[in-house]
Amino acid sequence: MKISIVTDEISADPETAMELAREWGIHAVELRGFGTDRVPDFTPFQKQRLRELLDAYEMELVAISPGLFKCVYREERARFPLRTFDHALYTTWAAQQAECRRHVEELLPRSIAYAQEMGVKRIISFGFDRGGAPAGPAPAGLISLLRRAAGLVGDAGMELLIEVEAGFWADTGARTAAIIQAVDHPALGINWDPGNAFEAGDHPYPDGYEAAQPYVRHVHFKDVRRLDDGSCRYAVDGEIDWRGQIAALRAGGYDGFISVETHMEPKVAAARRVTQRLQQLLAG
């Protein structure tokens, strides 16, 4: 297994991020943001500068994360007997549906084009926000959207990897695996993030991972603790059995990347400490 790091977890400036990553012995990065802009919505200057930096620091770009499908998908709209309120509910639902279509019809093709430009094979996505709906099986319309998206990515010779995320239809190992099975397309896999699964109430290792394992093609590394009020806080060393998780990845033959994603501040200090922990776990 190899370590990569999400550049803007170190710094919004990719030059600073790559310089520090190189100092820490990391030779691969995952790209999400440049300043306040998110991939693929970069200026020509930003795109050229990224190519120069990757060459200068001899970094491999292993994945891009455009924020695909971080939008609300509800199959049925909420209703209310009073027409004024019912109209407002319909307007909100229609806008959400339009945004989901925009992600498939506009954001995804632009992401594919940029990934091709940069020689990247992995595009990380999400599994659509539930919009407050109870967790459960994904709606049929969502499966159709993801099947279409997987087809576009597969036709480009790439992989679309759904990241587990609390509050989304793909929130635990088991529910994300069920979505992959329902879509049934070889280009669709899982970006396994035990920290996010933990926030969703999953027991990420071993339970969540057991369900997700056949479809895991990329991994995010962060840890988390649950507070007394039920909320979660990211930590360098939290409650996830990362030692067991890494052993299971190794035993299952996983030889891909584990990307450091801290979600903590101060950014540089946190990224350095989390990276050191992952290096120690992999060495042990």
C-alpha positions in Angstrom: 0.0 0.0 0.0 1.1 3.5 -0.8 0.4 6.9 0.9 -1.0 9.9 -0.8 -2.4 13.1 0.7 -5.2 15.4 -0.3 -3.3 18.6 -1.1 -5.7 21.1 0.5 -5.6 19.2 3.8 -2.1 20.6 4.1 -2.6 24.0 2.4 -4.9 25.6 -0.1 -1.7 26.5 -2.0 -0.7 23.3 -3.8 2.9 24.4 -4.0 3.2 24.5 -0.2 1.3 21.2 0.0 3.5 19.4 -2.4 6.7 20.8 -0.9 5.7 19.6 2.6 4.4 16.3 1.3 7.8 15.7 -0.3 9.6 16.5 2.9 7.5 13.9 4.7 8.3 11.2 2.2 5.1 11.3 0.2 5.2 11.0 -3.5 1.5 11.0 -4.5 -1.3 13.5 -4.1 -5.1 13.6 -4.4 -6.5 16.9 -5.8 -9.6 18.6 -4.5 -8.9 22.3 -4.3 -6.6 25.2 -5.4 -7.2 28.3 -3.4 -11.0 28.7 -3.1 -11.6 26.8 -6.4 -12.5 23.1 -6.6 -11.4 20.7 -9.3 -12.2 20.8 -12.3 -13.2 24.5 -12.2 -9.6 25.9 -12.4 -8.3 28.7 -14.6 -5.9 27.9 -17.4 -3.1 29.4 -15.2 -4.1 27.1 -12.3 -4.1 24.0 -14.5 -0.7 24.9 -16.0 0.7 25.6 -12.5 -0.5 22.3 -11.2 1.3 20.5 -14.1 4.5 22.4 -13.3 4.3 21.6 -9.6 3.6 17.9 -10.2 6.7 17.7 -12.4 8.9 19.8 -10.1 8.1 17.8 -7.0 7.9 14.5 -8.9 4.4 13.8 -7.6 1.9 11.3 -8.9 -1.6 12.6 -9.1 -3.7 9.6 -8.1 -7.3 10.9 -7.9 -9.5 14.0 -8.3 -12.4 14.9 -6.0 -14.8 17.3 -7.8 -17.6 17.1 -5.2 -19.7 15.1 -7.5 -23.2 14.1 -6.2 -22.9 16.2 -3.1 -26.5 17.3 -3.8 -29.8 16.3 -2.4 -31.7 13.4 -4.1 -35.3 12.7 -3.0 -37.4 10.4 -5.2 -40.7 11.9 -4.0 -41.3 15.5 -3.1 -42.8 16.5 0.3 -46.4 17.7 0.1 -48.6 20.1 2.2 -52.3 20.8 1.9 -51.9 24.6 1.7 -51.0 25.5 -1.9 -48.5 28.2 -0.9 -46.5 25.9 1.2 -46.9 23.0 -1.3 -45.6 25.3 -4.1 -42.5 26.1 -2.0 -41.9 22.5 -1.3 -42.2 21.6 -5.0 -39.9 24.5 -6.0 -37.2 23.2 -3.6 -37.6 19.6 -4.8 -37.5 20.6 -8.5 -34.3 22.6 -7.9 -32.7 19.7 -6.2 -33.6 17.4 -9.0 -32.1 19.8 -11.5 -28.9 20.1 -9.6 -28.5 16.3 -9.5 -29.0 16.2 -13.3 -26.5 19.1 -13.7 -23.9 17.0 -11.8 -24.3 14.1 -14.3 -24.7 16.1 -17.4 -22.2 19.0 -16.8 -19.9 18.5 -13.8 -19.1 14.9 -14.5 -18.1 15.3 -18.2 -15.9 18.3 -17.2 -14.4 16.2 -14.5 -13.7 13.3 -16.9 -12.1 15.7 -19.4 -9.8 17.2 -16.7 -8.9 13.7 -15.5 -8.0 12.7 -19.0 -5.9 15.9 -19.4 -4.0 15.0 -16.2 -3.7 11.3 -16.8 -5.8 10.3 -13.8 -7.9 7.2 -13.6 -9.9 7.7 -10.4 -12.7 10.2 -9.9 -14.1 10.4 -6.4 -17.8 11.1 -5.9 -20.4 10.9 -3.2 -23.7 9.0 -3.0 -26.2 11.9 -3.0 -27.4 13.6 0.2 -30.6 12.2 1.6 -31.9 15.6 2.5 -33.0 14.5 5.9 -34.7 11.3 4.7 -34.2 8.2 6.9 -31.3 6.0 6.1 -32.2 3.0 3.9 -32.1 1.5 0.5 -31.3 4.0 -2.3 -34.2 5.1 -4.5 -34.5 3.6 -8.0 -34.0 7.0 -9.7 -30.7 7.5 -7.9 -29.5 4.1 -9.0 -30.3 5.1 -12.6 -28.3 8.3 -12.3 -25.3 6.4 -10.9 -25.5 3.8 -13.6 -25.5 6.5 -16.3 -22.5 8.2 -14.5 -20.6 5.0 -14.2 -21.2 4.4 -17.9 -19.7 7.7 -18.8 -16.7 7.2 -16.6 -16.2 3.6 -17.7 -16.3 4.6 -21.4 -13.4 7.0 -20.6 -11.4 4.1 -19.1 -11.7 5.4 -15.6 -13.2 4.5 -12.2 -15.9 6.4 -10.3 -15.5 5.8 -6.6 -18.3 6.6 -4.2 -17.1 7.9 -0.9 -19.1 6.9 2.2 -20.5 10.0 3.9 -22.9 10.5 6.9 -26.3 11.9 5.8 -25.9 10.4 2.3 -27.6 7.4 0.7 -24.1 5.9 0.6 -23.3 6.4 4.3 -22.2 3.0 5.7 -20.2 0.1 4.3 -23.3 -2.1 3.8 -25.5 0.6 2.2 -22.7 1.7 -0.1 -22.0 -1.8 -1.2 -25.7 -2.3 -1.8 -25.7 0.7 -4.2 -22.7 -0.7 -6.0 -24.4 -4.0 -6.4 -27.6 -2.4 -7.7 -25.8 -0.2 -10.2 -23.8 -3.3 -11.4 -21.2 -1.5 -13.5 -17.5 -2.4 -13.4 -16.4 1.2 -13.4 -18.1 1.9 -10.1 -16.3 1.2 -6.8 -15.9 2.6 -3.3 -13.6 5.2 -1.8 -13.6 3.6 1.7 -13.5 6.3 4.5 -13.9 4.6 7.9 -14.0 8.0 9.6 -17.1 9.0 7.6 -18.7 5.6 8.1 -18.1 6.0 11.9 -19.9 9.3 11.8 -22.8 7.6 10.1 -23.1 5.2 13.0 -21.3 2.3 11.2 -18.8 0.1 13.0 -16.3 0.6 10.1 -13.9 -2.2 11.0 -14.7 -5.0 10.8 -18.4 -4.7 10.1 -18.6 -1.9 7.5 -15.4 -3.0 5.8 -16.7 -6.6 5.5 -19.5 -5.4 3.3 -17.5 -2.8 1.4 -14.3 -4.9 0.8 -15.1 -6.4 -2.6 -15.6 -2.9 -4.1 -12.8 -0.9 -2.3 -10.5 0.8 -4.8 -9.2 3.8 -2.8 -9.0 4.6 0.9 -9.1 7.8 3.0 -7.3 8.0 6.3 -8.6 10.0 9.1 -9.7 9.2 12.7 -12.6 10.4 14.8 -13.9 10.3 18.4 -17.6 10.5 19.4 -18.3 13.0 22.1 -20.7 12.7 25.0 -23.4 14.7 23.1 -23.3 12.3 20.2 -21.3 14.5 17.9 -18.0 13.6 16.4 -14.6 15.3 16.4 -11.7 14.4 14.2 -8.5 13.3 16.0 -5.0 12.1 15.2 -5.7 8.9 17.2 -9.4 8.2 17.6 -11.7 5.2 18.0 -11.3 3.5 14.7 -9.3 0.3 14.7 -6.9 1.4 12.0 -4.4 -1.2 12.8 -6.9 -3.9 12.2 -8.2 -2.1 9.1 -4.8 -1.9 7.5 -4.1 -5.5 8.3 -7.4 -6.5 6.7 -6.6 -4.4 3.6 -3.2 -6.1 3.3 -4.7 -9.5 3.8 -7.3 -8.8 1.1 -4.6 -7.9 -1.4 -5.3 -4.2 -1.5 -2.2 -2.5 -2.9 -3.6 0.9 -3.8 -3.3 4.3 -2.2 -4.4 5.4 1.3 -4.9 9.2 1.2 -4.4 11.3 4.3 -7.4 13.5 4.9 -7.3 15.1 8.3 -10.2 17.7 8.4 -8.3 19.3 11.4 -6.5 22.5 12.2 -3.8 23.8 12.5 -3.6 22.2 9.0 0.1 21.6 8.6 0.7 20.3 12.2 -2.3 18.0 11.9 -1.4 16.7 8.5 2.2 16.0 9.6 1.0 14.1 12.7 -1.6 12.1 10.9 0.8 11.3 8.1 3.4 10.1 10.7 0.8 7.9 12.3 -0.2 6.3 9.0 3.5 5.7 8.1 4.0 4.0 11.5 0.9 1.8 11.0 2.1 0.7 7.5 5.6 0.1 8.8 4.3 -2.0 11.7 
